[in-house]
Amino acid sequence: MKTTFYLVATLIEHYDQPPTDTHALYADFATAKKAMRTEIEEGMENFTADKGEVILDLDTVYEWRDEDGNGLTVTIEEMNVK
């Protein structure tokens, strides 16, 4: 039997600070997707959204950037235990 997990990874980048990243595992995609939405909402509290633009907004990848080099990336990666 194959076991599947979903890794939600968040990367916050500020042009004048080292990047910050977090990772969390979830047992199902729906929970991971909910966590992804929460990470996007909380991550964007670090930035002024209207001063940048969304580069990618897909089911498993979200990326926002501004001209100063600040950014937020949140992804969901499916992982299978062998």
Secondary structure, DSSP 8 states (H G I E B T S, - for coil): --EEEEEEEEEEE-TTS--EEEEEEESSHHHHHHHHHHHHHHHGGGS-GGGEEEEEE-SSEEEEEETTS-EEEEEEEEEEE-
